[in-house]
Amino acid sequence: MELLDTLFPLGLGHYFTGGLLIGLGVSLLFVLTGLVGGMSSVYSAVWSYFSKVSFFQQEKHFQTRQWRLVYAAGLILGAFIWLVFSGFEVTVTSISWGELALGGFIAGFGARLGNGCTSGHGICGIASLSLPSVLAVLVFLSAAMITAQLIAAFG
């Protein structure tokens, strides 16, 4: 129990609640519309507005960009509503907007290169019993654990 308190000093409740809400959200999206919600597709949808590269102009990106942008806006709005009603303080980062944008671009590119992101593979893919998604999540988790151990060891 002491290990849990050390690893999660603010408790587990908000993680549990967040997981339930994410699961409910993607489930409702699928049940009500038949659409699969993953965030790396939003990356391609946004680029389909600006890039003439044939990858971004594929029908699957071009035709779905409106609902994907609404989906992403709902994610941002949900985080804002949670912040307003949670009572937690706003965390301010010292990372510049440019660095944040670059990090977002790199993460989006990597997720698109990996044919999906953690939400797409980890929530939607595993729920649909997709073997490639299970393997992708195992790779994501392994890389995260190795990276965390390296950072802990070498600072």
N, CA, C and O of each residue as an XYZ file, in Angstrom:
620
protein
N       0.821     -1.187      0.000
C       0.000      0.000      0.000
C       0.868      1.257      0.000
O       0.527      2.265     -0.618
N       1.997      1.176      0.704
C       2.907      2.315      0.754
C       3.473      2.622     -0.634
O       3.693      3.784     -0.973
N       3.708      1.578     -1.436
C       4.204      1.772     -2.795
C       3.182      2.537     -3.635
O       3.549      3.434     -4.393
N       1.906      2.187     -3.503
C       0.859      2.914     -4.230
C       0.826      4.374     -3.816
O       0.675      5.254     -4.664
N       0.964      4.643     -2.529
C       0.972      6.026     -2.059
C       2.170      6.794     -2.593
O       2.075      7.986     -2.882
N       3.300      6.103     -2.724
C       4.501      6.732     -3.259
C       4.354      7.006     -4.757
O       4.699      8.087     -5.234
N       3.843      6.025     -5.488
C       3.709      6.172     -6.942
C       2.574      7.104     -7.340
O       2.650      7.794     -8.356
N       1.520      7.117     -6.527
C       0.332      7.919     -6.848
C      -0.057      8.771     -5.643
O      -1.040      8.472     -4.964
N       0.708      9.832     -5.373
C       0.460     10.624     -4.167
C      -0.907     11.318     -4.158
O      -1.412     11.654     -3.087
N      -1.497     11.532     -5.297
C      -2.832     12.149     -5.363
C      -3.942     11.112     -5.421
O      -5.111     11.461     -5.581
N      -3.587      9.844     -5.294
C      -4.583      8.783     -5.321
C      -4.830      8.250     -6.721
O      -4.266      8.741     -7.699
N      -5.679      7.243     -6.800
C      -5.990      6.584     -8.074
C      -7.350      6.981     -8.642
O      -7.650      6.677     -9.797
N      -8.160      7.647     -7.854
C      -9.531      7.944     -8.262
C      -9.650      8.691     -9.565
O     -10.480      8.338    -10.403
N      -8.843      9.714     -9.759
C      -8.959     10.495    -10.996
C      -8.475      9.711    -12.212
O      -8.970      9.927    -13.318
N      -7.516      8.802    -12.026
C      -7.103      7.942    -13.141
C      -8.232      6.976    -13.517
O      -8.523      6.764    -14.695
N      -8.846      6.411    -12.509
C      -9.959      5.488    -12.727
C     -11.120      6.200    -13.411
O     -11.700      5.686    -14.367
N     -11.453      7.381    -12.916
C     -12.542      8.166    -13.508
C     -12.219      8.545    -14.951
O     -13.071      8.441    -15.834
N     -10.993      8.983    -15.179
C     -10.582      9.341    -16.539
C     -10.676      8.170    -17.493
O     -11.151      8.317    -18.619
N     -10.221      6.998    -17.046
C     -10.305      5.798    -17.876
C     -11.741      5.434    -18.206
O     -12.055      5.084    -19.344
N     -12.611      5.518    -17.209
C     -14.034      5.234    -17.448
C     -14.634      6.213    -18.446
O     -15.388      5.816    -19.335
N     -14.302      7.487    -18.303
C     -14.855      8.496    -19.214
C     -14.336      8.327    -20.638
O     -15.088      8.494    -21.598
N     -13.055      7.997    -20.777
C     -12.509      7.756    -22.121
C     -13.183      6.541    -22.742
O     -13.594      6.573    -23.901
N     -13.293      5.472    -21.962
C     -13.963      4.265    -22.467
C     -15.404      4.538    -22.845
O     -15.880      4.063    -23.876
N     -16.102      5.300    -22.017
C     -17.487      5.654    -22.317
C     -17.573      6.496    -23.584
O     -18.450      6.290    -24.423
N     -16.650      7.446    -23.712
C     -16.657      8.322    -24.890
C     -16.444      7.570    -26.191
O     -17.202      7.752    -27.144
N     -15.415      6.723    -26.243
C     -15.164      5.998    -27.489
C     -16.250      4.958    -27.739
O     -16.573      4.657    -28.888
N     -16.813      4.410    -26.664
C     -17.914      3.451    -26.828
C     -19.144      4.127    -27.402
O     -19.775      3.601    -28.319
N     -19.487      5.284    -26.870
C     -20.641      6.019    -27.394
C     -20.434      6.421    -28.850
O     -21.343      6.304    -29.673
N     -19.231      6.894    -29.159
C     -18.935      7.256    -30.546
C     -19.166      6.069    -31.466
O     -19.783      6.207    -32.522
N     -18.672      4.903    -31.069
C     -18.812      3.718    -31.910
C     -20.263      3.226    -31.974
O     -20.774      2.937    -33.056
N     -20.915      3.134    -30.829
C     -22.287      2.603    -30.788
C     -23.257      3.522    -31.533
O     -24.136      3.047    -32.253
N     -23.097      4.832    -31.362
C     -24.041      5.772    -31.971
C     -23.754      6.075    -33.437
O     -24.668      6.408    -34.192
N     -22.480      5.959    -33.850
C     -22.145      6.359    -35.219
C     -21.413      5.287    -36.018
O     -21.354      5.364    -37.245
N     -20.854      4.288    -35.336
C     -20.038      3.289    -36.023
C     -18.625      3.770    -36.303
O     -17.865      3.084    -36.987
N     -18.258      4.948    -35.782
C     -16.937      5.517    -36.011
C     -15.977      5.101    -34.908
O     -16.367      4.958    -33.750
N     -14.709      4.907    -35.284
C     -13.673      4.537    -34.326
C     -12.848      5.779    -34.031
O     -12.285      6.396    -34.935
N     -12.785      6.134    -32.761
C     -12.096      7.364    -32.372
C     -10.679      7.139    -31.910
O     -10.445      6.562    -30.848
N      -9.746      7.589    -32.696
C      -8.343      7.619    -32.310
C      -7.798      8.998    -32.653
O      -8.271      9.636    -33.593
N      -6.830      9.453    -31.913
C      -6.363     10.828    -32.105
C      -5.353     11.000    -33.239
O      -5.225     12.110    -33.757
N      -4.637      9.963    -33.645
C      -3.676     10.157    -34.734
C      -4.384     10.459    -36.050
O      -3.794     11.073    -36.940
N      -5.615     10.046    -36.182
C      -6.388     10.368    -37.380
C      -6.703     11.853    -37.439
O      -6.871     12.412    -38.523
N      -6.786     12.495    -36.277
C      -7.003     13.943    -36.237
C      -5.799     14.654    -36.852
O      -5.951     15.658    -37.549
N      -4.622     14.134    -36.593
C      -3.392     14.693    -37.172
C      -3.497     14.726    -38.694
O      -3.230     15.751    -39.322
N      -3.884     13.608    -39.273
C      -4.018     13.540    -40.732
C      -5.146     14.428    -41.224
O      -5.047     15.033    -42.292
N      -6.217     14.507    -40.450
C      -7.347     15.345    -40.842
C      -6.935     16.819    -40.900
O      -7.307     17.531    -41.832
N      -6.175     17.271    -39.917
C      -5.719     18.664    -39.904
C      -4.790     18.919    -41.085
O      -4.914     19.937    -41.766
N      -3.863     17.999    -41.330
C      -2.931     18.192    -42.440
C      -3.645     18.150    -43.796
O      -3.146     18.705    -44.775
N      -4.798     17.502    -43.855
C      -5.513     17.456    -45.137
C      -6.008     18.841    -45.558
O      -6.286     19.065    -46.736
N      -6.118     19.762    -44.613
C      -6.493     21.143    -44.945
C      -5.336     21.911    -45.571
O      -5.556     22.781    -46.414
N      -4.103     21.597    -45.167
C      -2.954     22.413    -45.543
C      -2.017     21.769    -46.550
O      -1.373     22.472    -47.328
N      -1.929     20.456    -46.550
C      -0.945     19.770    -47.369
C      -1.588     19.175    -48.624
O      -2.684     18.616    -48.576
N      -0.894     19.308    -49.721
C      -1.353     18.710    -50.975
C      -0.714     17.337    -51.201
O      -0.922     16.719    -52.245
N       0.062     16.863    -50.225
C       0.687     15.540    -50.319
C      -0.429     14.508    -50.446
O      -1.430     14.576    -49.733
N      -0.254     13.564    -51.348
C      -1.331     12.615    -51.664
C      -1.791     11.818    -50.445
O      -2.968     11.469    -50.348
N      -0.876     11.525    -49.509
C      -1.279     10.772    -48.325
C      -2.395     11.487    -47.579
O      -3.373     10.860    -47.172
N      -2.254     12.800    -47.399
C      -3.244     13.562    -46.638
C      -4.513     13.841    -47.435
O      -5.534     14.219    -46.860
N      -4.460     13.662    -48.733
C      -5.632     13.901    -49.565
C      -6.404     12.619    -49.876
O      -7.306     12.621    -50.714
N      -6.047     11.525    -49.198
C      -6.809     10.294    -49.369
C      -8.233     10.529    -48.873
O      -8.469     11.316    -47.956
N      -9.154      9.843    -49.487
C     -10.567     10.018    -49.133
C     -10.823      9.747    -47.649
O     -11.633     10.436    -47.030
N     -10.142      8.753    -47.072
C     -10.375      8.419    -45.665
C      -9.993      9.567    -44.727
O     -10.564      9.688    -43.644
N      -9.040     10.407    -45.125
C      -8.673     11.569    -44.309
C      -9.543     12.767    -44.661
O     -10.026     13.478    -43.781
N      -9.731     12.976    -45.926
C     -10.453     14.148    -46.410
C     -11.928     14.097    -46.014
O     -12.490     15.102    -45.582
N     -12.547     12.940    -46.159
C     -13.989     12.810    -45.916
C     -14.363     12.829    -44.428
O     -15.511     13.110    -44.084
N     -13.411     12.535    -43.556
C     -13.744     12.406    -42.132
C     -13.209     13.551    -41.279
O     -13.332     13.525    -40.054
N     -12.625     14.541    -41.915
C     -11.943     15.558    -41.120
C     -12.883     16.410    -40.272
O     -12.482     16.865    -39.200
N     -14.114     16.641    -40.712
C     -15.017     17.474    -39.912
C     -15.346     16.819    -38.571
O     -15.227     17.462    -37.529
N     -15.758     15.554    -38.583
C     -16.114     14.941    -37.307
C     -14.882     14.725    -36.437
O     -14.973     14.773    -35.210
N     -13.729     14.486    -37.065
C     -12.511     14.292    -36.266
C     -12.098     15.583    -35.552
O     -11.622     15.543    -34.417
N     -12.279     16.716    -36.214
C     -11.955     17.989    -35.568
C     -12.945     18.301    -34.440
O     -12.560     18.862    -33.414
N     -14.200     17.943    -34.627
C     -15.184     18.100    -33.555
C     -14.819     17.180    -32.387
O     -14.936     17.571    -31.226
N     -14.387     15.984    -32.691
C     -13.941     15.013    -31.684
C     -12.780     15.584    -30.870
O     -12.779     15.504    -29.642
N     -11.793     16.159    -31.559
C     -10.640     16.748    -30.868
C     -11.066     17.962    -30.047
O     -10.586     18.155    -28.930
N     -11.957     18.773    -30.590
C     -12.449     19.936    -29.842
C     -13.182     19.488    -28.575
O     -13.076     20.136    -27.534
N     -13.918     18.390    -28.662
C     -14.607     17.855    -27.490
C     -13.624     17.406    -26.425
O     -13.889     17.557    -25.232
N     -12.503     16.861    -26.840
C     -11.460     16.449    -25.907
C     -10.904     17.663    -25.159
O     -10.717     17.628    -23.942
N     -10.648     18.721    -25.899
C     -10.123     19.950    -25.294
C     -11.170     20.581    -24.378
O     -10.851     21.011    -23.269
N     -12.412     20.635    -24.841
C     -13.500     21.194    -24.035
C     -13.705     20.379    -22.756
O     -13.919     20.946    -21.684
N     -13.640     19.063    -22.869
C     -13.780     18.202    -21.690
C     -12.693     18.461    -20.668
O     -12.962     18.490    -19.468
N     -11.456     18.651    -21.137
C     -10.349     18.952    -20.221
C     -10.572     20.302    -19.549
O     -10.298     20.455    -18.359
N     -11.062     21.271    -20.296
C     -11.332     22.595    -19.731
C     -12.446     22.526    -18.686
O     -12.334     23.130    -17.619
N     -13.502     21.804    -18.982
C     -14.612     21.658    -18.025
C     -14.123     20.962    -16.761
O     -14.475     21.366    -15.653
N     -13.317     19.921    -16.922
C     -12.766     19.230    -15.759
C     -11.941     20.196    -14.923
O     -12.052     20.212    -13.697
N     -11.112     21.002    -15.582
C     -10.256     21.944    -14.867
C     -11.096     22.946    -14.081
O     -10.776     23.258    -12.934
N     -12.154     23.445    -14.682
C     -13.008     24.432    -14.020
C     -13.673     23.839    -12.779
O     -13.741     24.498    -11.741
N     -14.158     22.614    -12.875
C     -14.935     22.027    -11.779
C     -14.136     21.131    -10.828
O     -14.668     20.700     -9.805
N     -12.875     20.845    -11.145
C     -12.109     19.913    -10.316
C     -11.543     20.541     -9.050
O     -11.333     19.854     -8.050
N     -11.299     21.828     -9.094
C     -10.683     22.480     -7.946
C      -9.166     22.411     -7.958
O      -8.521     22.986     -7.081
N      -8.579     21.720     -8.931
C      -7.128     21.653     -9.021
C      -6.585     22.957     -9.581
O      -7.258     23.649    -10.344
N      -5.355     23.282     -9.193
C      -4.697     24.468     -9.721
C      -4.223     24.209    -11.145
O      -3.939     23.071    -11.520
N      -4.141     25.263    -11.924
C      -3.611     25.160    -13.278
C      -2.106     24.960    -13.184
O      -1.418     25.699    -12.480
N      -1.603     23.970    -13.886
C      -0.170     23.732    -13.922
C       0.417     24.536    -15.068
O      -0.031     24.433    -16.210
N       1.419     25.331    -14.752
C       2.062     26.158    -15.766
C       3.405     25.537    -16.089
O       4.167     25.176    -15.191
N       3.688     25.417    -17.365
C       4.948     24.824    -17.796
C       5.915     25.916    -18.238
O       5.501     26.998    -18.652
N       7.184     25.623    -18.147
C       8.199     26.565    -18.621
C       8.569     26.274    -20.080
O       9.414     26.959    -20.657
N       7.946     25.276    -20.662
C       8.218     24.921    -22.062
C       7.529     25.939    -22.964
O       6.364     26.278    -22.755
N       8.252     26.420    -23.957
C       7.710     27.448    -24.847
C       6.636     26.868    -25.772
O       6.564     25.659    -25.989
N       5.805     27.768    -26.308
C       4.760     27.336    -27.248
C       5.368     26.663    -28.470
O       4.801     25.705    -28.997
N       6.507     27.152    -28.922
C       7.171     26.549    -30.077
C       7.616     25.118    -29.799
O       7.455     24.233    -30.638
N       8.180     24.902    -28.608
C       8.607     23.557    -28.226
C       7.398     22.629    -28.071
O       7.454     21.462    -28.458
N       6.318     23.149    -27.510
C       5.102     22.347    -27.387
C       4.560     21.963    -28.763
O       4.157     20.821    -28.987
N       4.555     22.933    -29.683
C       4.066     22.664    -31.041
C       4.966     21.636    -31.738
O       4.474     20.725    -32.405
N       6.276     21.787    -31.582
C       7.208     20.827    -32.188
C       6.996     19.433    -31.603
O       6.980     18.443    -32.334
N       6.834     19.360    -30.287
C       6.574     18.070    -29.644
C       5.278     17.447    -30.138
O       5.217     16.240    -30.372
N       4.239     18.265    -30.298
C       2.973     17.767    -30.821
C       3.109     17.265    -32.249
O       2.542     16.235    -32.613
N       3.866     18.003    -33.055
C       4.092     17.573    -34.438
C       4.824     16.237    -34.475
O       4.439     15.335    -35.219
N       5.877     16.110    -33.674
C       6.669     14.869    -33.655
C       5.819     13.701    -33.154
O       5.856     12.612    -33.727
N       5.055     13.931    -32.087
C       4.201     12.858    -31.559
C       3.138     12.460    -32.576
O       2.871     11.274    -32.770
N       2.532     13.450    -33.224
C       1.524     13.153    -34.248
C       2.112     12.403    -35.424
O       1.513     11.450    -35.922
N       3.283     12.830    -35.870
C       3.949     12.153    -36.976
C       4.275     10.711    -36.596
O       4.053      9.795    -37.388
N       4.796     10.508    -35.395
C       5.131      9.156    -34.945
C       3.905      8.269    -34.837
O       3.931      7.097    -35.214
N       2.825      8.848    -34.315
C       1.583      8.070    -34.195
C       1.048      7.711    -35.580
O       0.570      6.599    -35.800
N       1.131      8.647    -36.495
C       0.652      8.376    -37.855
C       1.555      7.345    -38.525
O       1.073      6.466    -39.240
N       2.861      7.452    -38.297
C       3.807      6.497    -38.847
C       3.552      5.099    -38.286
O       3.699      4.102    -38.994
N       3.168      5.032    -37.008
C       2.856      3.761    -36.358
C       1.450      3.276    -36.650
O       0.990      2.291    -36.074
N       0.767      3.975    -37.550
C      -0.586      3.609    -37.971
C      -1.586      3.648    -36.817
O      -2.545      2.877    -36.779
N      -1.345      4.554    -35.888
C      -2.270      4.737    -34.785
C      -1.558      5.187    -33.533
O      -0.335      5.098    -33.425
N      -2.333      5.668    -32.597
C      -1.782      6.182    -31.347
C      -2.228      5.302    -30.181
O      -2.911      4.295    -30.371
N      -1.837      5.694    -28.989
C      -2.194      4.892    -27.823
C      -3.698      4.820    -27.616
O      -4.211      3.786    -27.188
N      -4.412      5.898    -27.912
C      -5.868      5.829    -27.753
C      -6.500      4.951    -28.823
O      -7.416      4.177    -28.544
N      -6.009      5.077    -30.040
C      -6.564      4.259    -31.121
C      -6.284      2.777    -30.928
O      -7.190      1.947    -30.999
N      -5.017      2.455    -30.685
C      -4.644      1.051    -30.498
C      -5.047      0.533    -29.120
O      -5.623     -0.547    -28.991
N      -4.730      1.333    -28.084
C      -4.918      0.872    -26.717
C      -6.360      0.770    -26.272
O      -6.703     -0.108    -25.480
N      -7.193      1.636    -26.758
C      -8.594      1.618    -26.331
C      -9.464      0.964    -27.396
O     -10.135     -0.034    -27.136
N      -9.445      1.530    -28.583
C     -10.330      1.033    -29.641
C      -9.834     -0.280    -30.241
O     -10.625     -1.195    -30.465
N      -8.534     -0.379    -30.501
C      -7.986     -1.581    -31.137
C      -8.072     -2.820    -30.264
O      -8.497     -3.882    -30.718
N      -7.668     -2.677    -29.010
C      -7.736     -3.834    -28.106
C      -9.193     -4.228    -27.856
O      -9.513     -5.414    -27.776
N     -10.072     -3.233    -27.734
C     -11.491     -3.533    -27.508
C     -12.094     -4.313    -28.668
O     -13.030     -5.089    -28.482
N     -11.550     -4.102    -29.872
C     -12.058     -4.847    -31.030
C     -11.236     -6.106    -31.299
O     -11.364     -6.735    -32.349
N     -10.387     -6.462    -30.327
C      -9.565     -7.681    -30.392
C      -8.637     -7.714    -31.608
O      -8.447     -8.762    -32.225
N      -8.067     -6.566    -31.941
C      -7.143     -6.462    -33.062
C      -5.739     -6.869    -32.615
O      -5.145     -6.215    -31.757
N      -5.210     -7.944    -33.193
C      -3.868     -8.407    -32.842
C      -2.803     -7.337    -33.110
O      -1.941     -7.136    -32.255
N      -2.820     -6.639    -34.261
C      -1.826     -5.574    -34.461
C      -1.893     -4.495    -33.378
O      -0.863     -3.942    -32.991
N      -3.087     -4.196    -32.893
C      -3.211     -3.197    -31.827
C      -2.635     -3.711    -30.521
O      -1.983     -2.961    -29.796
N      -2.864     -4.973    -30.211
C      -2.286     -5.559    -28.998
C      -0.760     -5.491    -29.078
O      -0.102     -5.119    -28.107
N      -0.204     -5.847    -30.224
C       1.247     -5.792    -30.401
C       1.764     -4.358    -30.314
O       2.810     -4.112    -29.713
N       1.042     -3.416    -30.908
C       1.450     -2.011    -30.846
C       1.466     -1.521    -29.403
O       2.400     -0.827    -29.001
N       0.460     -1.866    -28.625
C       0.408     -1.442    -27.222
C       1.563     -2.062    -26.437
O       2.158     -1.399    -25.587
N       1.881     -3.308    -26.709
C       3.022     -3.931    -26.040
C       4.327     -3.193    -26.367
O       5.181     -3.018    -25.498
N       4.469     -2.766    -27.614
C       5.656     -1.997    -28.004
C       5.647     -0.639    -27.302
O       6.674     -0.214    -26.771
N       4.489      0.055    -27.292
C       4.390      1.357    -26.620
C       4.792      1.227    -25.152
O       5.616      1.995    -24.655
N       4.204      0.253    -24.467
C       4.463      0.090    -23.038
C       5.911     -0.303    -22.770
O       6.530      0.199    -21.832
N       6.447     -1.190    -23.584
C       7.844     -1.601    -23.412
C       8.781     -0.417    -23.600
O       9.693     -0.211    -22.800
N       8.559      0.353    -24.646
C       9.401      1.531    -24.898
C       9.279      2.536    -23.759
O      10.278      3.133    -23.356
N       8.078      2.730    -23.239
C       7.881      3.666    -22.126
C       8.595      3.188    -20.866
O       9.227      3.982    -20.170
N       8.500      1.905    -20.574
C       9.158      1.374    -19.376
C      10.677      1.455    -19.498
O      11.360      1.813    -18.539
N      11.203      1.125    -20.664
C      12.654      1.195    -20.884
C      13.119      2.650    -20.781
O      14.135      2.935    -20.148
N      12.379      3.560    -21.399
C      12.734      4.989    -21.343
C      12.700      5.494    -19.911
O      13.608      6.211    -19.490
N      11.669      5.134    -19.152
C      11.564      5.571    -17.757
C      12.745      5.042    -16.927
O      13.298      5.763    -16.097
N      13.119      3.800    -17.153
C      14.248      3.225    -16.431
C      15.570      3.908    -16.796
O      16.413      4.150    -15.933
N      15.737      4.215    -18.083
C      16.956      4.908    -18.524
C      17.028      6.320    -17.938
O      18.087      6.760    -17.490
N      15.908      7.014    -17.945
C      15.875      8.361    -17.378
C      16.167      8.315    -15.883
O      16.913      9.148    -15.369
N      15.583      7.346    -15.184
C      15.830      7.198    -13.752
C      17.290      6.866    -13.475
O      17.865      7.350    -12.500
N      17.889      6.047    -14.326
C      19.273      5.632    -14.111
C      20.282      6.731    -14.458
O      21.293      6.896    -13.775
N      19.997      7.473    -15.518
C      20.985      8.450    -16.006
C      20.576      9.901    -15.798
O      21.311     10.815    -16.172
N      19.409     10.116    -15.204
C      18.963     11.470    -14.903
C      18.514     12.172    -16.128
O      18.103     13.330    -16.060
